[in-house]
Amino acid sequence: MDYQKILEQLASGELDHYEVEPKDAFAFQAALRSFGKRQNITGKALRGGKIVYRQSTTEL
């Protein structure tokens, strides 16, 4: 899986969201930690262990 490409698409707004299954969570987190624009992406845990990542929205 090309997590770098997915992260780029999330940060740019090309992807609305991306769901990560529990079995892939550690690999995705490792890619996210090394991603230069990680502050632009937030994740929300769901029941069952899935995590949904979206582009961050800053509200003032």
Phi and psi restraints in degrees (range 20) as a CNS / XPLOR table:
assign (resid 1 and name C) (resid 2 and name N)
       (resid 2 and name CA) (resid 2 and name C) 1.0 -93.7 20.0 2
assign (resid 2 and name N) (resid 2 and name CA)
       (resid 2 and name C) (resid 3 and name N) 1.0 82.9 20.0 2
assign (resid 2 and name C) (resid 3 and name N)
       (resid 3 and name CA) (resid 3 and name C) 1.0 -66.7 20.0 2
assign (resid 3 and name N) (resid 3 and name CA)
       (resid 3 and name C) (resid 4 and name N) 1.0 -30.9 20.0 2
assign (resid 3 and name C) (resid 4 and name N)
       (resid 4 and name CA) (resid 4 and name C) 1.0 -60.0 20.0 2
assign (resid 4 and name N) (resid 4 and name CA)
       (resid 4 and name C) (resid 5 and name N) 1.0 -44.3 20.0 2
assign (resid 4 and name C) (resid 5 and name N)
       (resid 5 and name CA) (resid 5 and name C) 1.0 -65.2 20.0 2
assign (resid 5 and name N) (resid 5 and name CA)
       (resid 5 and name C) (resid 6 and name N) 1.0 -41.3 20.0 2
assign (resid 5 and name C) (resid 6 and name N)
       (resid 6 and name CA) (resid 6 and name C) 1.0 -63.1 20.0 2
assign (resid 6 and name N) (resid 6 and name CA)
       (resid 6 and name C) (resid 7 and name N) 1.0 -42.7 20.0 2
assign (resid 6 and name C) (resid 7 and name N)
       (resid 7 and name CA) (resid 7 and name C) 1.0 -63.6 20.0 2
assign (resid 7 and name N) (resid 7 and name CA)
       (resid 7 and name C) (resid 8 and name N) 1.0 -40.9 20.0 2
assign (resid 7 and name C) (resid 8 and name N)
       (resid 8 and name CA) (resid 8 and name C) 1.0 -60.3 20.0 2
assign (resid 8 and name N) (resid 8 and name CA)
       (resid 8 and name C) (resid 9 and name N) 1.0 -43.0 20.0 2
assign (resid 8 and name C) (resid 9 and name N)
       (resid 9 and name CA) (resid 9 and name C) 1.0 -66.4 20.0 2
assign (resid 9 and name N) (resid 9 and name CA)
       (resid 9 and name C) (resid 10 and name N) 1.0 -37.8 20.0 2
assign (resid 9 and name C) (resid 10 and name N)
       (resid 10 and name CA) (resid 10 and name C) 1.0 -65.6 20.0 2
assign (resid 10 and name N) (resid 10 and name CA)
       (resid 10 and name C) (resid 11 and name N) 1.0 -47.0 20.0 2
assign (resid 10 and name C) (resid 11 and name N)
       (resid 11 and name CA) (resid 11 and name C) 1.0 -63.8 20.0 2
assign (resid 11 and name N) (resid 11 and name CA)
       (resid 11 and name C) (resid 12 and name N) 1.0 -34.0 20.0 2
assign (resid 11 and name C) (resid 12 and name N)
       (resid 12 and name CA) (resid 12 and name C) 1.0 -85.0 20.0 2
assign (resid 12 and name N) (resid 12 and name CA)
       (resid 12 and name C) (resid 13 and name N) 1.0 -12.8 20.0 2
assign (resid 12 and name C) (resid 13 and name N)
       (resid 13 and name CA) (resid 13 and name C) 1.0 91.1 20.0 2
assign (resid 13 and name N) (resid 13 and name CA)
       (resid 13 and name C) (resid 14 and name N) 1.0 0.1 20.0 2
assign (resid 13 and name C) (resid 14 and name N)
       (resid 14 and name CA) (resid 14 and name C) 1.0 -64.4 20.0 2
assign (resid 14 and name N) (resid 14 and name CA)
       (resid 14 and name C) (resid 15 and name N) 1.0 -36.5 20.0 2
assign (resid 14 and name C) (resid 15 and name N)
       (resid 15 and name CA) (resid 15 and name C) 1.0 -105.1 20.0 2
assign (resid 15 and name N) (resid 15 and name CA)
       (resid 15 and name C) (resid 16 and name N) 1.0 135.9 20.0 2
assign (resid 15 and name C) (resid 16 and name N)
       (resid 16 and name CA) (resid 16 and name C) 1.0 -73.2 20.0 2
assign (resid 16 and name N) (resid 16 and name CA)
       (resid 16 and name C) (resid 17 and name N) 1.0 -43.4 20.0 2
assign (resid 16 and name C) (resid 17 and name N)
       (resid 17 and name CA) (resid 17 and name C) 1.0 -158.3 20.0 2
assign (resid 17 and name N) (resid 17 and name CA)
       (resid 17 and name C) (resid 18 and name N) 1.0 167.6 20.0 2
assign (resid 17 and name C) (resid 18 and name N)
       (resid 18 and name CA) (resid 18 and name C) 1.0 -144.6 20.0 2
assign (resid 18 and name N) (resid 18 and name CA)
       (resid 18 and name C) (resid 19 and name N) 1.0 127.1 20.0 2
assign (resid 18 and name C) (resid 19 and name N)
       (resid 19 and name CA) (resid 19 and name C) 1.0 -96.2 20.0 2
assign (resid 19 and name N) (resid 19 and name CA)
       (resid 19 and name C) (resid 20 and name N) 1.0 132.4 20.0 2
assign (resid 19 and name C) (resid 20 and name N)
       (resid 20 and name CA) (resid 20 and name C) 1.0 -112.6 20.0 2
assign (resid 20 and name N) (resid 20 and name CA)
       (resid 20 and name C) (resid 21 and name N) 1.0 127.1 20.0 2
assign (resid 20 and name C) (resid 21 and name N)
       (resid 21 and name CA) (resid 21 and name C) 1.0 -74.7 20.0 2
assign (resid 21 and name N) (resid 21 and name CA)
       (resid 21 and name C) (resid 22 and name N) 1.0 153.4 20.0 2
assign (resid 21 and name C) (resid 22 and name N)
       (resid 22 and name CA) (resid 22 and name C) 1.0 -54.4 20.0 2
assign (resid 22 and name N) (resid 22 and name CA)
       (resid 22 and name C) (resid 23 and name N) 1.0 -36.4 20.0 2
assign (resid 22 and name C) (resid 23 and name N)
       (resid 23 and name CA) (resid 23 and name C) 1.0 -68.0 20.0 2
assign (resid 23 and name N) (resid 23 and name CA)
       (resid 23 and name C) (resid 24 and name N) 1.0 -20.3 20.0 2
assign (resid 23 and name C) (resid 24 and name N)
       (resid 24 and name CA) (resid 24 and name C) 1.0 -104.5 20.0 2
assign (resid 24 and name N) (resid 24 and name CA)
       (resid 24 and name C) (resid 25 and name N) 1.0 -0.1 20.0 2
assign (resid 24 and name C) (resid 25 and name N)
       (resid 25 and name CA) (resid 25 and name C) 1.0 -61.0 20.0 2
assign (resid 25 and name N) (resid 25 and name CA)
       (resid 25 and name C) (resid 26 and name N) 1.0 -44.0 20.0 2
assign (resid 25 and name C) (resid 26 and name N)
       (resid 26 and name CA) (resid 26 and name C) 1.0 -66.8 20.0 2
assign (resid 26 and name N) (resid 26 and name CA)
       (resid 26 and name C) (resid 27 and name N) 1.0 -40.0 20.0 2
assign (resid 26 and name C) (resid 27 and name N)
       (resid 27 and name CA) (resid 27 and name C) 1.0 -65.9 20.0 2
assign (resid 27 and name N) (resid 27 and name CA)
       (resid 27 and name C) (resid 28 and name N) 1.0 -40.8 20.0 2
assign (resid 27 and name C) (resid 28 and name N)
       (resid 28 and name CA) (resid 28 and name C) 1.0 -66.6 20.0 2
assign (resid 28 and name N) (resid 28 and name CA)
       (resid 28 and name C) (resid 29 and name N) 1.0 -41.8 20.0 2
assign (resid 28 and name C) (resid 29 and name N)
       (resid 29 and name CA) (resid 29 and name C) 1.0 -61.2 20.0 2
assign (resid 29 and name N) (resid 29 and name CA)
       (resid 29 and name C) (resid 30 and name N) 1.0 -39.7 20.0 2
assign (resid 29 and name C) (resid 30 and name N)
       (resid 30 and name CA) (resid 30 and name C) 1.0 -62.1 20.0 2
assign (resid 30 and name N) (resid 30 and name CA)
       (resid 30 and name C) (resid 31 and name N) 1.0 -42.2 20.0 2
assign (resid 30 and name C) (resid 31 and name N)
       (resid 31 and name CA) (resid 31 and name C) 1.0 -66.6 20.0 2
assign (resid 31 and name N) (resid 31 and name CA)
       (resid 31 and name C) (resid 32 and name N) 1.0 -39.3 20.0 2
assign (resid 31 and name C) (resid 32 and name N)
       (resid 32 and name CA) (resid 32 and name C) 1.0 -64.9 20.0 2
assign (resid 32 and name N) (resid 32 and name CA)
       (resid 32 and name C) (resid 33 and name N) 1.0 -41.2 20.0 2
assign (resid 32 and name C) (resid 33 and name N)
       (resid 33 and name CA) (resid 33 and name C) 1.0 -61.4 20.0 2
assign (resid 33 and name N) (resid 33 and name CA)
       (resid 33 and name C) (resid 34 and name N) 1.0 -33.2 20.0 2
assign (resid 33 and name C) (resid 34 and name N)
       (resid 34 and name CA) (resid 34 and name C) 1.0 -92.6 20.0 2
assign (resid 34 and name N) (resid 34 and name CA)
       (resid 34 and name C) (resid 35 and name N) 1.0 -0.1 20.0 2
assign (resid 34 and name C) (resid 35 and name N)
       (resid 35 and name CA) (resid 35 and name C) 1.0 -79.3 20.0 2
assign (resid 35 and name N) (resid 35 and name CA)
       (resid 35 and name C) (resid 36 and name N) 1.0 128.7 20.0 2
assign (resid 35 and name C) (resid 36 and name N)
       (resid 36 and name CA) (resid 36 and name C) 1.0 -64.3 20.0 2
assign (resid 36 and name N) (resid 36 and name CA)
       (resid 36 and name C) (resid 37 and name N) 1.0 -29.2 20.0 2
assign (resid 36 and name C) (resid 37 and name N)
       (resid 37 and name CA) (resid 37 and name C) 1.0 -108.6 20.0 2
assign (resid 37 and name N) (resid 37 and name CA)
       (resid 37 and name C) (resid 38 and name N) 1.0 35.7 20.0 2
assign (resid 37 and name C) (resid 38 and name N)
       (resid 38 and name CA) (resid 38 and name C) 1.0 -64.7 20.0 2
assign (resid 38 and name N) (resid 38 and name CA)
       (resid 38 and name C) (resid 39 and name N) 1.0 -22.0 20.0 2
assign (resid 38 and name C) (resid 39 and name N)
       (resid 39 and name CA) (resid 39 and name C) 1.0 -68.3 20.0 2
assign (resid 39 and name N) (resid 39 and name CA)
       (resid 39 and name C) (resid 40 and name N) 1.0 -13.3 20.0 2
assign (resid 39 and name C) (resid 40 and name N)
       (resid 40 and name CA) (resid 40 and name C) 1.0 -88.0 20.0 2
assign (resid 40 and name N) (resid 40 and name CA)
       (resid 40 and name C) (resid 41 and name N) 1.0 1.3 20.0 2
assign (resid 40 and name C) (resid 41 and name N)
       (resid 41 and name CA) (resid 41 and name C) 1.0 -128.5 20.0 2
assign (resid 41 and name N) (resid 41 and name CA)
       (resid 41 and name C) (resid 42 and name N) 1.0 133.8 20.0 2
assign (resid 41 and name C) (resid 42 and name N)
       (resid 42 and name CA) (resid 42 and name C) 1.0 -123.6 20.0 2
assign (resid 42 and name N) (resid 42 and name CA)
       (resid 42 and name C) (resid 43 and name N) 1.0 152.1 20.0 2
assign (resid 42 and name C) (resid 43 and name N)
       (resid 43 and name CA) (resid 43 and name C) 1.0 -121.7 20.0 2
assign (resid 43 and name N) (resid 43 and name CA)
       (resid 43 and name C) (resid 44 and name N) 1.0 148.9 20.0 2
assign (resid 43 and name C) (resid 44 and name N)
       (resid 44 and name CA) (resid 44 and name C) 1.0 -131.1 20.0 2
assign (resid 44 and name N) (resid 44 and name CA)
       (resid 44 and name C) (resid 45 and name N) 1.0 124.6 20.0 2
assign (resid 44 and name C) (resid 45 and name N)
       (resid 45 and name CA) (resid 45 and name C) 1.0 -78.2 20.0 2
assign (resid 45 and name N) (resid 45 and name CA)
       (resid 45 and name C) (resid 46 and name N) 1.0 139.5 20.0 2
assign (resid 45 and name C) (resid 46 and name N)
       (resid 46 and name CA) (resid 46 and name C) 1.0 -112.3 20.0 2
assign (resid 46 and name N) (resid 46 and name CA)
       (resid 46 and name C) (resid 47 and name N) 1.0 166.1 20.0 2
assign (resid 46 and name C) (resid 47 and name N)
       (resid 47 and name CA) (resid 47 and name C) 1.0 -60.6 20.0 2
assign (resid 47 and name N) (resid 47 and name CA)
       (resid 47 and name C) (resid 48 and name N) 1.0 141.8 20.0 2
assign (resid 47 and name C) (resid 48 and name N)
       (resid 48 and name CA) (resid 48 and name C) 1.0 92.6 20.0 2
assign (resid 48 and name N) (resid 48 and name CA)
       (resid 48 and name C) (resid 49 and name N) 1.0 -5.5 20.0 2
assign (resid 48 and name C) (resid 49 and name N)
       (resid 49 and name CA) (resid 49 and name C) 1.0 98.8 20.0 2
assign (resid 49 and name N) (resid 49 and name CA)
       (resid 49 and name C) (resid 50 and name N) 1.0 -6.6 20.0 2
assign (resid 49 and name C) (resid 50 and name N)
       (resid 50 and name CA) (resid 50 and name C) 1.0 -69.8 20.0 2
assign (resid 50 and name N) (resid 50 and name CA)
       (resid 50 and name C) (resid 51 and name N) 1.0 151.8 20.0 2
assign (resid 50 and name C) (resid 51 and name N)
       (resid 51 and name CA) (resid 51 and name C) 1.0 -127.9 20.0 2
assign (resid 51 and name N) (resid 51 and name CA)
       (resid 51 and name C) (resid 52 and name N) 1.0 132.1 20.0 2
assign (resid 51 and name C) (resid 52 and name N)
       (resid 52 and name CA) (resid 52 and name C) 1.0 -106.9 20.0 2
assign (resid 52 and name N) (resid 52 and name CA)
       (resid 52 and name C) (resid 53 and name N) 1.0 123.0 20.0 2
assign (resid 52 and name C) (resid 53 and name N)
       (resid 53 and name CA) (resid 53 and name C) 1.0 -104.5 20.0 2
assign (resid 53 and name N) (resid 53 and name CA)
       (resid 53 and name C) (resid 54 and name N) 1.0 139.3 20.0 2
assign (resid 53 and name C) (resid 54 and name N)
       (resid 54 and name CA) (resid 54 and name C) 1.0 -139.1 20.0 2
assign (resid 54 and name N) (resid 54 and name CA)
       (resid 54 and name C) (resid 55 and name N) 1.0 165.8 20.0 2
assign (resid 54 and name C) (resid 55 and name N)
       (resid 55 and name CA) (resid 55 and name C) 1.0 -69.4 20.0 2
assign (resid 55 and name N) (resid 55 and name CA)
       (resid 55 and name C) (resid 56 and name N) 1.0 136.1 20.0 2
assign (resid 55 and name C) (resid 56 and name N)
       (resid 56 and name CA) (resid 56 and name C) 1.0 -67.1 20.0 2
assign (resid 56 and name N) (resid 56 and name CA)
       (resid 56 and name C) (resid 57 and name N) 1.0 143.4 20.0 2
assign (resid 56 and name C) (resid 57 and name N)
       (resid 57 and name CA) (resid 57 and name C) 1.0 -118.6 20.0 2
assign (resid 57 and name N) (resid 57 and name CA)
       (resid 57 and name C) (resid 58 and name N) 1.0 129.3 20.0 2
assign (resid 57 and name C) (resid 58 and name N)
       (resid 58 and name CA) (resid 58 and name C) 1.0 -102.4 20.0 2
assign (resid 58 and name N) (resid 58 and name CA)
       (resid 58 and name C) (resid 59 and name N) 1.0 125.4 20.0 2
assign (resid 58 and name C) (resid 59 and name N)
       (resid 59 and name CA) (resid 59 and name C) 1.0 -112.6 20.0 2
assign (resid 59 and name N) (resid 59 and name CA)
       (resid 59 and name C) (resid 60 and name N) 1.0 130.3 20.0 2
